[in-house]
Amino acid sequence: MNNVSEIQGRKIFFLHPAVVVQNQIVAELVQQEFEVYLVKDHDTIRKAIGKYPDSIIFVDINEMMAETEWEKWIRGMMKNHPDISVGIITANHSEDLMRKYINSVKVDCGYTVLKADLKKSIAHILEILLHANAKGRRKYIRANTENETSTTLNLPHGGSFINGVIKDISVVGMSCSFDHDPELAKNSLFRDIQIKLQSMLLKTEGIVFGSRMDSTSKIYVFLFTQRIDPEVRTKIRKYIQHNLQSKMDTELK
């Protein structure tokens, strides 16, 4: 594991994920603050590994190729990219296949069987990711929204509302700037902040943690309070995953 991954965590790719994996397992991992991506083609995953050589890849051996082809492909990837970690996630319950991938192919992120009770499958994957130190020292996933026009906020100030642009956001806070510096005092509490993340409007409250100068504008950092509706946190995490996935798709084209 390199120094960057040690600090920022490892990228987790699901190659050819089944619908249940996309809709439920990945959604749960996102809520647990893992950096997760969906990839639906072999060339794309090769590019991803070229850029992020110590990624974690979960492969569904039921999709796209015959299982023997998958075995050959996985062995080749592990040989050519020694820093990646590979796991199998599949609806195939075969004990023989499980033994082969764990004992012979030696995938280091296990063989997870998708069961009717997905809680067990999710718990198994979480255990694997913990063991693989997938989060590194990072606690929260953050999206950089600096060049996006559709991430904005407004908050009550001086008897009216002022509008700002969100620079980055995580589930614990955000940084933002305003056209004209409103000179917000450190530790000020704002109860009625409305943030817009693309088409989503969310109501939050936050405390001014501090500020810094960035070329000509002042960047304010807000920490969200514990009183935020849990549903808002869920939506922020979903937005962040969507934002990161979109950037990754562009990067790997």
N, C-alpha and C positions, 0 to 999 in steps of 0.2 A: 504494500500500500504506500503510495507516494505521499509527500508532505502535504500537498494541496488536498488530497482526498482525506488525509488524516484530520485536517481541519474542517473541510467543507462537506465531507461525506462522499459516498460513491453513487454514481448514477445507476438506476435500476431499469433495465429494459425488459419488456415482455414481448417476445417475438411470436407473431401470429396468435395473439391471445383469443381464447374462446369468449363468446359474448358474456358469459357469467363472470369471467375473469375481469373483463373491461368494466362491467357495470357494478360489480360488487366487491371483488377483491382489491382491484386498483383503487376504487373509491375509498375503501377502508384504509389502505396504506397511505393515501394522500392525507386522510384525517389524522393519521399517526405521524405526520411530518416526514415521510420518506419522499425522496425525489424520484418520481416514477414516470416512465415514458412507454408509449405503445409504439411498436414498430411492426409493419405488416409486409416487409420484404427483406430478402437476404442481403441485397446489395447495400441497403440502407444500414443494416446492422453492422456490416463490415466497415462502412464509413464511420459509424459511431464508435466502434472499437478502436479504429485508427486514431480518432481524436481523444477518446477517453479510455485508455488502455486498461484501467483497472475497474471497469464496469462490472456489474452483475447482470447476467442474462438468464431469464426464465423462458424455456422453450416448451411449447405444447407439441409433443410428438404425434398427436392425433391429426394435426392440421398440415395441409399442403403437400407433404412428401410421405412416402412409405417409411415405416419405422427404421428399416435397415439403412435407408438414405440419411435419415436423421442421425443415426449412430455415427455414420461415416463423417457427416458434416460437423457434428459436435466434437468428435475426436480431432478432426483437422483444426477446428477453431482453438481448441485447448492447447494443441501442439504449437500452433503458430502465434498464439497470444497467451503466453504463460501467466500474465497478470490478471486475466479475467476470471470471474467465478461463474460457473454455470449450474443451473438447477433445472429440473424437469417439473412441469406442472401439467397434469393431464387427467382425463377421465378414465384412462386405462388402468384397471386394477390388477393387472398381471403381476404376480409375485416374482416370476422369472425375469420380467423386464426390470422390475425394481432392483432386483439383485444385480442384474447386468450393469445397470447405470451407476449403482453405488459401488459395487465391488470390482467391476472390470473396467468400465469407462472412467470410474472415479470422479463423477461430478461432485463438486464440493458444496453445492447448495441444495443437495438432497433431491428426493423424488416425492413430490406432493400430489396425492390423489384428490381430485375434486369429488367431494362427497355431497350427498343430499343436504347434510348439515354442514354448511360452508364455514361455520364458526371454527370447526376443528381444522379445516384447511388453512384458514386465515391465521389461526394461532400457530400452526406449524411454520408458515412462511415468516411470521413475525419473529419466531425463535431463530430461524435460519438467518434473517437479516441482522438480528442482534449479534449473533455469533460472527457474522461477516463484517461487523463494525460499519454497517452501511451508512449510519448517520455521521460517523467521525465525531468531531467535537461540537458540530453544529446542532442546535436545538430546534431551530425553526427554518422552514423554507421561505425564501424571499423572492419576490419578482421585481425586477428593475423595469419601471414603466416610464422612464425619462423621455423617450421619444414617442410616447403615445398620447394622442389628443383626447382620448375617451376615458382617462382616469383623472377625475377631478374631485374637489371637495368644496363645500361651503360651510361656513360656521358663523355663529352670531358674534358680532364685535362692534362695540361703539354704537349700539342702537340699531344696527342694520346687519346684513349678511355680507361677508366677503368671500370671494372665490379664489381658489388656489389650484395648483396642479400637483398631483401626487408623483413623486420621483421614484419611490420604491415602497413596497408594502409587505408586511408579514402579518401573521395572526396576532402578534403582540404590539405592533405599531407601524408607523409610516413616517416617511420624510416628505416634505412638500415645500413649495415656494409660492409666493404671491407677486402679482404685478407691482404692487407698491408695498413696501415693508410695513406691516401693521404693528410692528414693535410689540410682539407678544411677550409677556413676562414669563420667565422660567417658573415652572410649577403651577402655572395657571390651569384651571380645570375648565374644559368646554364640554357642556353636557349634550349639546344638540348639534353634533357634526354630521353632515350628510355626505357620504362618499359615493361617487359614481364609478363603478368598475365596468366599463363598456356599457351594456344595457341594464346592469344591476344597480339599483339604488339602495344603499344600506345606511341605517342610522347607527351612529357610534358615539362614544364619548371618550375623551382623551385628555391627557395632561401634557403640557409643553415640557419636554425633557431637556431641551437645549436647542442651540442653533449654531450654524457655522456659515462662513462665507464661501461661496462657490463662484469663482470669477466675479461677476458683478451682482449676483443675487444672493439673498440670504436664504439658507435652507433651514427649515424648522423640523425638529424631530418630535413626534407625538408618541406617547405610549398609551395604548388603549387601557381603560380601567377594567376591573374584574366584573363590573356590572353589565358589560355587553351581553346581549342575548346570545346564547350558545349557537343558535341558528345562523347568526351573523358570522361567527367564527367559521362555521362549516362552509358558508358561501365564500368567504375570503380564501379559504384553502382551495376550494374548487376553482376559483378564478386563477389563483397562482398556478395550479397545475395546468390549466388550459393555456395560460400565458407562456409557461415554460415549454409545453408541448408544441405550441405554435412556432416558437423560436427554434426549437430543435428540428422541427420539420423543415423549416427554411434553411437551416444550417446544413442539413444532410441531403439537400436536393442535388 
